[in-house]
Amino acid sequence: MLNIRIVNDDKDFQALRKDWNYLLIESDADNIFLTWEWLFSWWQSYKENKQLHVLIVEEGESLVGIAPLYIMKKRSLGYRQLLYLEFLGSYSVGSEYLDFICTSLKRNEIMNTLYSYLLKTECVKWDVMNLNAVREDSIAWVYLRQLLHKDKKRYWVTARRQNPFILLPESADKYLASLSRKTRWKFKDYRKKLLSNNEVSIDLAEKKEDVVKYFDIFKDLHQKRWSQKDGKGSFSSERKQYLEFHDKVSKLFWDKGWLSLNLLKVNNEYAAGQYNFIYNGKLYCYSVGYDPEYDRNNVATVLQLIMVENAIAKGLRVFDFLRGTEEYKFYWTKMSCQTSDIAIWKNNLSSNLAFVEEVIKRLIRALYPWNLAKRIRKTIKKNG
């Protein structure tokens, strides 16, 4: 017999820390962005105008499932307020692979229970359910999709993204051999020139007190890179919630051994940095930064090569570049997985209005001149 209880205050959410991560390890969805540390930190920084609504599935006294959700009001068509039910971590910090967390032994039973509770009862008031950054091959999502089809519930995939990744072999030589000869030569040449003409070293956070110091240096490198592009950058001083979030989560990750903060120095000057996470055999390449003055030295590429080699040396299985199809990522790999944003609508007036609004937005995006020109260029390129 499975029971559901609701966690809707910070104190009870905080008390879940230990059991949450134990269940995550037992689930098919185990990844860094579903850890209690990531989602609790996100909630602490972004909870304004939101209502915590975490569904806890229990069998007796055992925790067997979690739906990490919150509710917020948003305006539809400019005036009507609708209730949106969304995953914790959905916005602002680049969370990926969000999901329901279920022990794999009872996954289908748990998903049936959550589905019935959310979509067949009025226990939770909502108009639109947004499930963002879900892997398309997520076992929970595949099963949920079957239930939606069976009951003819209306849903829409509102966005799709590619997440490039490297399946790491047992040696760096084997990885380099998997690249094209031109790419392999280029990477080796960049490193050879940098090392032969300069004094190069790597600084990494080895003590907790290093985290704040090195993170400040990394943020400066990241902002220098974006200032060259006339952009504000993720770590702009204007993004107070974002900075507050990473201040919290970087320290929590350090305590768990999940933080990888590396800085490359050239002639005793910081030139490039990577802010990454290591969890469950994977390295998540979260953010990179470099000083444009060292662009000619290809410092970002050299540091990337060192990070991949270090990941292989540590016995990690995957190097995940996360969302985005920037050209440089596909020099390193040809593999990627797909994530989606899914919207599920209830059959009521408010939800129907939200559905109409989404249709209008899609038409605008499709017909907007810049997007139309981009699609035409892609079609021409594809067809030669």
Secondary structure, DSSP 8 states (H G I E B T S, - for coil): -EEEEEE-SHHHHHHTHHHHHHHHHHBTT--GGGSHHHHHHHHHHH-TTEEE-EEEEEETTEEEEEE-EEEEEEEETTTEEEEEEEETT-SSS---S---EEBGGGHHHHHHHHHHHHHSSSSS--SEEEEEEEETT-HHHHHHHHHHHHTT-EEEEEEEEEEEEEE--SSHHHHHHHS-HHHHHHHHHHHHHHHHHS-EEEEE--SHHHHHHHHHHHHHHHHHHHHHTT---TT-TT-HHHHHHHHHHHHHHHHHT-EEEEEEEETTEEEEEEEEEEETTEEEEEEEEE-GGGGGGTHHHHHHHHHHHHHHHTT-SEEE--S---TTHHHH-S-EEEEEEEEEE-SSHHHHHHHHHHHHHHHHHHHSHHHHHHHHHHHHHHT-
